[in-house]
């Protein structure tokens, strides 16, 4: 299993939190304008897919930085 925290820079006044919470791999969401989410996936390739194809495609997401948990 791969775990990571993704730092997300977002535009103001958009309901991004509710859209992030709909992504099954996202386990926790924190913040309002700059956010951090905890993501759990089966492997690193799936983690990359979630970040690139799901999180970054949300309208209002400006940038992301992924911090992979090493255990």
Jmol script that loads the backbone (N, CA, C; Angstrom):
load data "model"
ATOM      1  N   UNK A   1       0.837  -1.170   0.000  1.00  0.00           N
ATOM      2  CA  UNK A   1       0.000   0.000   0.000  1.00  0.00           C
ATOM      3  C   UNK A   1       0.885   1.237   0.000  1.00  0.00           C
ATOM      4  N   UNK A   2       0.492   2.253  -0.752  1.00  0.00           N
ATOM      5  CA  UNK A   2       1.196   3.536  -0.771  1.00  0.00           C
ATOM      6  C   UNK A   2       0.367   4.567  -0.037  1.00  0.00           C
ATOM      7  N   UNK A   3       1.026   5.346   0.800  1.00  0.00           N
ATOM      8  CA  UNK A   3       0.382   6.444   1.512  1.00  0.00           C
ATOM      9  C   UNK A   3       1.154   7.709   1.219  1.00  0.00           C
ATOM     10  N   UNK A   4       0.431   8.817   1.099  1.00  0.00           N
ATOM     11  CA  UNK A   4       1.080  10.100   0.848  1.00  0.00           C
ATOM     12  C   UNK A   4       0.196  11.216   1.368  1.00  0.00           C
ATOM     13  N   UNK A   5       0.845  12.317   1.654  1.00  0.00           N
ATOM     14  CA  UNK A   5       0.141  13.554   1.942  1.00  0.00           C
ATOM     15  C   UNK A   5       0.349  14.447   0.738  1.00  0.00           C
ATOM     16  N   UNK A   6      -0.729  15.037   0.240  1.00  0.00           N
ATOM     17  CA  UNK A   6      -0.640  15.900  -0.927  1.00  0.00           C
ATOM     18  C   UNK A   6      -0.997  17.315  -0.496  1.00  0.00           C
ATOM     19  N   UNK A   7      -0.047  18.236  -0.672  1.00  0.00           N
ATOM     20  CA  UNK A   7      -0.272  19.640  -0.397  1.00  0.00           C
ATOM     21  C   UNK A   7      -0.904  20.248  -1.636  1.00  0.00           C
ATOM     22  N   UNK A   8      -2.017  20.962  -1.466  1.00  0.00           N
ATOM     23  CA  UNK A   8      -2.761  21.484  -2.605  1.00  0.00           C
ATOM     24  C   UNK A   8      -2.948  22.985  -2.432  1.00  0.00           C
ATOM     25  N   UNK A   9      -2.525  23.735  -3.442  1.00  0.00           N
ATOM     26  CA  UNK A   9      -2.764  25.172  -3.479  1.00  0.00           C
ATOM     27  C   UNK A   9      -3.994  25.385  -4.334  1.00  0.00           C
ATOM     28  N   UNK A  10      -5.013  26.058  -3.768  1.00  0.00           N
ATOM     29  CA  UNK A  10      -6.296  26.203  -4.462  1.00  0.00           C
ATOM     30  C   UNK A  10      -6.705  27.666  -4.569  1.00  0.00           C
ATOM     31  N   UNK A  11      -7.597  27.929  -5.506  1.00  0.00           N
ATOM     32  CA  UNK A  11      -8.183  29.254  -5.637  1.00  0.00           C
ATOM     33  C   UNK A  11      -9.242  29.438  -4.560  1.00  0.00           C
ATOM     34  N   UNK A  12      -9.506  30.663  -4.203  1.00  0.00           N
ATOM     35  CA  UNK A  12     -10.491  30.972  -3.170  1.00  0.00           C
ATOM     36  C   UNK A  12     -11.912  30.821  -3.706  1.00  0.00           C
ATOM     37  N   UNK A  13     -12.834  30.655  -2.771  1.00  0.00           N
ATOM     38  CA  UNK A  13     -14.269  30.680  -3.043  1.00  0.00           C
ATOM     39  C   UNK A  13     -14.775  29.553  -3.948  1.00  0.00           C
ATOM     40  N   UNK A  14     -14.088  28.451  -3.971  1.00  0.00           N
ATOM     41  CA  UNK A  14     -14.568  27.286  -4.713  1.00  0.00           C
ATOM     42  C   UNK A  14     -14.760  26.141  -3.721  1.00  0.00           C
ATOM     43  N   UNK A  15     -15.776  25.326  -3.941  1.00  0.00           N
ATOM     44  CA  UNK A  15     -16.067  24.225  -3.025  1.00  0.00           C
ATOM     45  C   UNK A  15     -15.249  22.998  -3.405  1.00  0.00           C
ATOM     46  N   UNK A  16     -13.951  23.087  -3.223  1.00  0.00           N
ATOM     47  CA  UNK A  16     -13.038  22.016  -3.600  1.00  0.00           C
ATOM     48  C   UNK A  16     -13.069  20.886  -2.572  1.00  0.00           C
ATOM     49  N   UNK A  17     -13.305  21.216  -1.318  1.00  0.00           N
ATOM     50  CA  UNK A  17     -13.310  20.208  -0.252  1.00  0.00           C
ATOM     51  C   UNK A  17     -14.302  19.090  -0.559  1.00  0.00           C
ATOM     52  N   UNK A  18     -15.506  19.439  -0.954  1.00  0.00           N
ATOM     53  CA  UNK A  18     -16.515  18.399  -1.222  1.00  0.00           C
ATOM     54  C   UNK A  18     -16.119  17.526  -2.399  1.00  0.00           C
ATOM     55  N   UNK A  19     -15.463  18.101  -3.402  1.00  0.00           N
ATOM     56  CA  UNK A  19     -15.017  17.314  -4.556  1.00  0.00           C
ATOM     57  C   UNK A  19     -13.882  16.361  -4.170  1.00  0.00           C
ATOM     58  N   UNK A  20     -12.975  16.847  -3.314  1.00  0.00           N
ATOM     59  CA  UNK A  20     -11.883  15.980  -2.856  1.00  0.00           C
ATOM     60  C   UNK A  20     -12.427  14.812  -2.044  1.00  0.00           C
ATOM     61  N   UNK A  21     -13.409  15.060  -1.201  1.00  0.00           N
ATOM     62  CA  UNK A  21     -13.969  14.010  -0.339  1.00  0.00           C
ATOM     63  C   UNK A  21     -14.680  12.918  -1.141  1.00  0.00           C
ATOM     64  N   UNK A  22     -15.016  13.184  -2.388  1.00  0.00           N
ATOM     65  CA  UNK A  22     -15.664  12.181  -3.238  1.00  0.00           C
ATOM     66  C   UNK A  22     -14.673  11.194  -3.843  1.00  0.00           C
ATOM     67  N   UNK A  23     -13.370  11.480  -3.736  1.00  0.00           N
ATOM     68  CA  UNK A  23     -12.348  10.583  -4.270  1.00  0.00           C
ATOM     69  C   UNK A  23     -12.075   9.504  -3.223  1.00  0.00           C
ATOM     70  N   UNK A  24     -12.384   8.234  -3.503  1.00  0.00           N
ATOM     71  CA  UNK A  24     -12.294   7.176  -2.491  1.00  0.00           C
ATOM     72  C   UNK A  24     -10.912   7.007  -1.862  1.00  0.00           C
ATOM     73  N   UNK A  25      -9.861   7.276  -2.610  1.00  0.00           N
ATOM     74  CA  UNK A  25      -8.510   7.090  -2.086  1.00  0.00           C
ATOM     75  C   UNK A  25      -8.106   8.180  -1.091  1.00  0.00           C
ATOM     76  N   UNK A  26      -8.841   9.282  -1.054  1.00  0.00           N
ATOM     77  CA  UNK A  26      -8.548  10.358  -0.098  1.00  0.00           C
ATOM     78  C   UNK A  26      -9.220  10.021   1.222  1.00  0.00           C
ATOM     79  N   UNK A  27      -8.401   9.877   2.256  1.00  0.00           N
ATOM     80  CA  UNK A  27      -8.886   9.454   3.571  1.00  0.00           C
ATOM     81  C   UNK A  27      -9.132  10.627   4.517  1.00  0.00           C
ATOM     82  N   UNK A  28      -8.407  11.733   4.351  1.00  0.00           N
ATOM     83  CA  UNK A  28      -8.554  12.896   5.220  1.00  0.00           C
ATOM     84  C   UNK A  28      -8.330  14.159   4.396  1.00  0.00           C
ATOM     85  N   UNK A  29      -9.076  15.223   4.732  1.00  0.00           N
ATOM     86  CA  UNK A  29      -8.936  16.515   4.057  1.00  0.00           C
ATOM     87  C   UNK A  29      -8.852  17.595   5.127  1.00  0.00           C
ATOM     88  N   UNK A  30      -7.840  18.467   5.011  1.00  0.00           N
ATOM     89  CA  UNK A  30      -7.663  19.565   5.952  1.00  0.00           C
ATOM     90  C   UNK A  30      -7.442  20.861   5.187  1.00  0.00           C
ATOM     91  N   UNK A  31      -8.010  21.950   5.683  1.00  0.00           N
ATOM     92  CA  UNK A  31      -7.752  23.269   5.125  1.00  0.00           C
ATOM     93  C   UNK A  31      -8.921  23.826   4.358  1.00  0.00           C
ATOM     94  N   UNK A  32      -8.769  25.097   3.978  1.00  0.00           N
ATOM     95  CA  UNK A  32      -9.808  25.793   3.221  1.00  0.00           C
ATOM     96  C   UNK A  32      -9.240  26.311   1.904  1.00  0.00           C
ATOM     97  N   UNK A  33      -8.180  27.132   1.967  1.00  0.00           N
ATOM     98  CA  UNK A  33      -7.605  27.705   0.756  1.00  0.00           C
ATOM     99  C   UNK A  33      -6.348  26.962   0.326  1.00  0.00           C
ATOM    100  N   UNK A  34      -5.497  26.646   1.254  1.00  0.00           N
ATOM    101  CA  UNK A  34      -4.390  25.741   0.996  1.00  0.00           C
ATOM    102  C   UNK A  34      -4.725  24.485   1.774  1.00  0.00           C
ATOM    103  N   UNK A  35      -4.642  23.349   1.145  1.00  0.00           N
ATOM    104  CA  UNK A  35      -5.163  22.118   1.742  1.00  0.00           C
ATOM    105  C   UNK A  35      -4.092  21.045   1.794  1.00  0.00           C
ATOM    106  N   UNK A  36      -4.330  20.082   2.675  1.00  0.00           N
ATOM    107  CA  UNK A  36      -3.525  18.872   2.705  1.00  0.00           C
ATOM    108  C   UNK A  36      -4.494  17.699   2.776  1.00  0.00           C
ATOM    109  N   UNK A  37      -4.238  16.683   1.958  1.00  0.00           N
ATOM    110  CA  UNK A  37      -5.074  15.483   1.979  1.00  0.00           C
ATOM    111  C   UNK A  37      -4.198  14.263   2.179  1.00  0.00           C
ATOM    112  N   UNK A  38      -4.747  13.282   2.864  1.00  0.00           N
ATOM    113  CA  UNK A  38      -4.068  12.000   3.048  1.00  0.00           C
ATOM    114  C   UNK A  38      -4.639  11.036   2.016  1.00  0.00           C
ATOM    115  N   UNK A  39      -3.753  10.447   1.225  1.00  0.00           N
ATOM    116  CA  UNK A  39      -4.164   9.549   0.149  1.00  0.00           C
ATOM    117  C   UNK A  39      -3.588   8.161   0.417  1.00  0.00           C
ATOM    118  N   UNK A  40      -4.412   7.133   0.229  1.00  0.00           N
ATOM    119  CA  UNK A  40      -3.963   5.746   0.351  1.00  0.00           C
ATOM    120  C   UNK A  40      -4.349   5.012  -0.925  1.00  0.00           C
ATOM    121  N   UNK A  41      -3.366   4.384  -1.570  1.00  0.00           N
ATOM    122  CA  UNK A  41      -3.606   3.631  -2.795  1.00  0.00           C
ATOM    123  C   UNK A  41      -2.901   2.287  -2.710  1.00  0.00           C
ATOM    124  N   UNK A  42      -3.186   1.402  -3.674  1.00  0.00           N
ATOM    125  CA  UNK A  42      -2.588   0.068  -3.650  1.00  0.00           C
ATOM    126  C   UNK A  42      -1.098   0.089  -3.977  1.00  0.00           C
ATOM    127  N   UNK A  43      -0.654   1.091  -4.790  1.00  0.00           N
ATOM    128  CA  UNK A  43       0.766   1.184  -5.139  1.00  0.00           C
ATOM    129  C   UNK A  43       1.094   2.597  -5.612  1.00  0.00           C
ATOM    130  N   UNK A  44       2.366   2.841  -5.904  1.00  0.00           N
ATOM    131  CA  UNK A  44       2.803   4.189  -6.289  1.00  0.00           C
ATOM    132  C   UNK A  44       2.235   4.626  -7.635  1.00  0.00           C
ATOM    133  N   UNK A  45       2.048   3.687  -8.545  1.00  0.00           N
ATOM    134  CA  UNK A  45       1.479   4.019  -9.848  1.00  0.00           C
ATOM    135  C   UNK A  45       0.046   4.516  -9.692  1.00  0.00           C
ATOM    136  N   UNK A  46      -0.716   3.865  -8.833  1.00  0.00           N
ATOM    137  CA  UNK A  46      -2.091   4.286  -8.574  1.00  0.00           C
ATOM    138  C   UNK A  46      -2.106   5.643  -7.860  1.00  0.00           C
ATOM    139  N   UNK A  47      -1.153   5.869  -6.973  1.00  0.00           N
ATOM    140  CA  UNK A  47      -1.030   7.163  -6.297  1.00  0.00           C
ATOM    141  C   UNK A  47      -0.814   8.267  -7.329  1.00  0.00           C
ATOM    142  N   UNK A  48       0.080   8.037  -8.274  1.00  0.00           N
ATOM    143  CA  UNK A  48       0.348   9.007  -9.329  1.00  0.00           C
ATOM    144  C   UNK A  48      -0.913   9.283 -10.148  1.00  0.00           C
ATOM    145  N   UNK A  49      -1.661   8.239 -10.443  1.00  0.00           N
ATOM    146  CA  UNK A  49      -2.907   8.392 -11.209  1.00  0.00           C
ATOM    147  C   UNK A  49      -3.907   9.257 -10.458  1.00  0.00           C
ATOM    148  N   UNK A  50      -4.076   9.009  -9.169  1.00  0.00           N
ATOM    149  CA  UNK A  50      -5.036   9.785  -8.370  1.00  0.00           C
ATOM    150  C   UNK A  50      -4.650  11.261  -8.358  1.00  0.00           C
ATOM    151  N   UNK A  51      -3.378  11.543  -8.146  1.00  0.00           N
ATOM    152  CA  UNK A  51      -2.937  12.939  -8.085  1.00  0.00           C
ATOM    153  C   UNK A  51      -3.102  13.625  -9.440  1.00  0.00           C
ATOM    154  N   UNK A  52      -2.622  13.000 -10.492  1.00  0.00           N
ATOM    155  CA  UNK A  52      -2.637  13.639 -11.812  1.00  0.00           C
ATOM    156  C   UNK A  52      -4.032  13.663 -12.435  1.00  0.00           C
ATOM    157  N   UNK A  53      -4.732  12.545 -12.387  1.00  0.00           N
ATOM    158  CA  UNK A  53      -5.998  12.436 -13.104  1.00  0.00           C
ATOM    159  C   UNK A  53      -7.220  12.845 -12.289  1.00  0.00           C
ATOM    160  N   UNK A  54      -7.111  12.864 -10.965  1.00  0.00           N
ATOM    161  CA  UNK A  54      -8.286  13.201 -10.160  1.00  0.00           C
ATOM    162  C   UNK A  54      -8.118  14.531  -9.431  1.00  0.00           C
ATOM    163  N   UNK A  55      -7.059  14.666  -8.641  1.00  0.00           N
ATOM    164  CA  UNK A  55      -6.899  15.882  -7.835  1.00  0.00           C
ATOM    165  C   UNK A  55      -6.577  17.083  -8.712  1.00  0.00           C
ATOM    166  N   UNK A  56      -5.588  16.970  -9.570  1.00  0.00           N
ATOM    167  CA  UNK A  56      -5.157  18.120 -10.385  1.00  0.00           C
ATOM    168  C   UNK A  56      -6.202  18.572 -11.394  1.00  0.00           C
ATOM    169  N   UNK A  57      -7.135  17.725 -11.729  1.00  0.00           N
ATOM    170  CA  UNK A  57      -8.172  18.091 -12.709  1.00  0.00           C
ATOM    171  C   UNK A  57      -9.355  18.819 -12.080  1.00  0.00           C
ATOM    172  N   UNK A  58      -9.383  18.958 -10.769  1.00  0.00           N
ATOM    173  CA  UNK A  58     -10.469  19.683 -10.115  1.00  0.00           C
ATOM    174  C   UNK A  58     -10.300  21.172 -10.416  1.00  0.00           C
ATOM    175  N   UNK A  59     -11.362  21.791 -10.885  1.00  0.00           N
ATOM    176  CA  UNK A  59     -11.341  23.215 -11.172  1.00  0.00           C
ATOM    177  C   UNK A  59     -10.989  23.988  -9.905  1.00  0.00           C
ATOM    178  N   UNK A  60      -9.981  24.838  -9.991  1.00  0.00           N
ATOM    179  CA  UNK A  60      -9.560  25.630  -8.844  1.00  0.00           C
ATOM    180  C   UNK A  60      -8.298  25.139  -8.179  1.00  0.00           C
ATOM    181  N   UNK A  61      -7.852  23.926  -8.508  1.00  0.00           N
ATOM    182  CA  UNK A  61      -6.585  23.424  -7.977  1.00  0.00           C
ATOM    183  C   UNK A  61      -5.469  24.051  -8.806  1.00  0.00           C
ATOM    184  N   UNK A  62      -4.618  24.835  -8.138  1.00  0.00           N
ATOM    185  CA  UNK A  62      -3.527  25.522  -8.834  1.00  0.00           C
ATOM    186  C   UNK A  62      -2.290  24.648  -8.951  1.00  0.00           C
ATOM    187  N   UNK A  63      -1.921  23.978  -7.840  1.00  0.00           N
ATOM    188  CA  UNK A  63      -0.719  23.146  -7.854  1.00  0.00           C
ATOM    189  C   UNK A  63      -0.796  22.114  -6.741  1.00  0.00           C
ATOM    190  N   UNK A  64       0.025  21.076  -6.865  1.00  0.00           N
ATOM    191  CA  UNK A  64       0.111  20.056  -5.819  1.00  0.00           C
ATOM    192  C   UNK A  64       1.577  19.704  -5.556  1.00  0.00           C
ATOM    193  N   UNK A  65       1.821  19.189  -4.359  1.00  0.00           N
ATOM    194  CA  UNK A  65       3.131  18.636  -4.016  1.00  0.00           C
ATOM    195  C   UNK A  65       2.853  17.365  -3.217  1.00  0.00           C
ATOM    196  N   UNK A  66       3.385  16.260  -3.662  1.00  0.00           N
ATOM    197  CA  UNK A  66       3.129  14.973  -3.032  1.00  0.00           C
ATOM    198  C   UNK A  66       4.281  14.583  -2.121  1.00  0.00           C
ATOM    199  N   UNK A  67       3.956  14.245  -0.878  1.00  0.00           N
ATOM    200  CA  UNK A  67       4.934  13.799   0.118  1.00  0.00           C
ATOM    201  C   UNK A  67       4.626  12.342   0.440  1.00  0.00           C
ATOM    202  N   UNK A  68       5.409  11.426  -0.106  1.00  0.00           N
ATOM    203  CA  UNK A  68       5.170   9.992   0.067  1.00  0.00           C
ATOM    204  C   UNK A  68       5.626   9.568   1.457  1.00  0.00           C
ATOM    205  N   UNK A  69       4.788   8.773   2.128  1.00  0.00           N
ATOM    206  CA  UNK A  69       5.108   8.245   3.450  1.00  0.00           C
ATOM    207  C   UNK A  69       6.013   7.041   3.277  1.00  0.00           C
ATOM    208  N   UNK A  70       7.163   7.053   3.935  1.00  0.00           N
ATOM    209  CA  UNK A  70       8.098   5.932   3.888  1.00  0.00           C
ATOM    210  C   UNK A  70       7.988   5.206   5.219  1.00  0.00           C
ATOM    211  N   UNK A  71       7.688   3.915   5.153  1.00  0.00           N
ATOM    212  CA  UNK A  71       7.564   3.163   6.411  1.00  0.00           C
ATOM    213  C   UNK A  71       8.419   1.920   6.395  1.00  0.00           C
TER     214      UNK A  71
END
end "model"
wireframe off; spacefill off
backbone 0.3
color backbone group
